[in-house]
């Protein structure tokens, strides 16, 4: 039978298709060489983020007898309305008390400071950005007090770089004075924001390789996991559409509640498998095994499914996540008394929560009303503000909740306005901004510098008015107590002059990064372990390693004495006893000349 030209073409195409799928099935490596697959972002170990220690929250500066609780009836409705978008977040307990309800009430601190504030719960950070942009756009059109959008939003401090990059790129087009700026803080997450996973991940971080975690990406809770990965030298897969069996992988959630619900529902996906950023040709069904979230997300996980524990949280990284108040610069400058009045009300509300159990209960009642979270009454918000350990649905003991409120003194410490202190917010902003840029350079190629988005003048004005009435509590540490719970262990190769304890000129950059990282690490003790190579005498190396460790300690204490008080940094000398590489080569000896920094808590 004669084959027509069309028939020959059909046979040829069929042969090529069959050959292609045979090679794809049985020799994928050969196919990759012939037709390289599209390159995805390779998984990488996140940058160092050994956070600083935040001081314990100062007590109230106002005696409990000097105030009364707000009423429930509407108040100061004749004043222009100021809208404040926020998440359901216990760190705002002092803010809730200050307002008295969703709208400022009679007898509230807010009305007493001539501000009519309305709280609007919004769990979507993208919609918060849209609300700020809508407000600024109307402001730019000549409306001095826009009726659309948000005057302020509150987000997590460690997510501020990404958030402000997204919003200010748009606002700058309206003019340089329409950008969003940080002006204060209402509180801290101190445990409620967490990375939850199977107990095996906590016992052995290497067991998390190939794990799938649901979360709101490039945000505060995601940052907790990024820091934990960096602490343990583990890689992160930044592509939420693929699966890397050697790294931690992500399922993108719409918000922190959705992240928890995805775990509860045992959410699964079919993912293309990657290695070093390239698809292998394999597909795998993978399911959510962990969550990054905050209260009530952690409570949802524990009560509805269970099986996860707190791998690490803002209990350990206690300066990472200040509540961060953001507004439009032009409006705030034009309405300075209103900004100062709002902040004063918030800070005084925090004082009252610190001072009085009755104020704490009233703030919890207001929180239940404002957040309107299903099944969460006043007792719920108070319990999880204080933090608790509960038995979950599978019988595991799980740490849930934990927050604190910020008064004026806390704000002075947060922004480095106390003599001898460092700017904790600036350190957090840069550390986590750099992590997002490294992981997602296409989405977030850069972010605005902190001096462009931070305006502490409002806090400073309030401080100058308060004068000597401000009681700033400085952190204290028990210097003899050993670290029992190691949060991170890292080797830093800080260069010293040969055979000396003097820093070389290029050591400054590493010391500055070490300072920033320690400033974000929260209420942790610091151990500095000095090591040398094998050259020289054993006794001489022991003395040299001790001198070098002390040099690092003294440098940190001199730069930020408030953040590194007596007892926080402890020194250990090991000399040449613990090499991590052969001393027989120059490269090995360079590895052994190191300072190891251990962060941890001294409690049981």
Secondary structure, DSSP 8 states (H G I E B T S, - for coil): ----HHHHHHHHHHHHHHHHHHHHHH-HHHHHHHS--------EE---------------SS-GGG-----SSB--TTS-EEEEEE-S-GGGHHHHHHH-SSB-BTT-HHHHTT-EEEEEE---HHHHHHHHHHHHHHHHTT-TT-SSS-SEEEEEGGGHHHHHHHHHHHHGGG-GGGSEEEEE--EEESSSSEEEE-HHHHH-GGGGTT-EEEE-TTSHHHHHHHHHHHHTT-EE---TTEE-TTSBEEEE-SSHHHHHHHHHTT-EEEEEEEETTEEEEEEEEEE--EEEE-TTHHHHHHHHT---EEEEETTTSTTS-BEEEEEEHHHHHHTHHHHHHHHHHHHHHHHHHHH-HHHHHHHHHHHHHHH--TT--HHHHHHHHH-EEEE-TTS-EEEE--EEE--HHHHHHHTT-STT---HHHHHHHHHHHHHHHH-TTT-S----HHHHB--HHHHHHHHHHGGG---------TTS---EEEEEEEE---B-TTSSSB-TTHHHHHHHHHHHHHTS-S-EEEEEEE--S-S-HHHHHHHHHHHHHHHHHHHHHH-TTTS-TTTEEEEE-TTSS-SS-TTSHHHHHHHSEEEEEEEE---
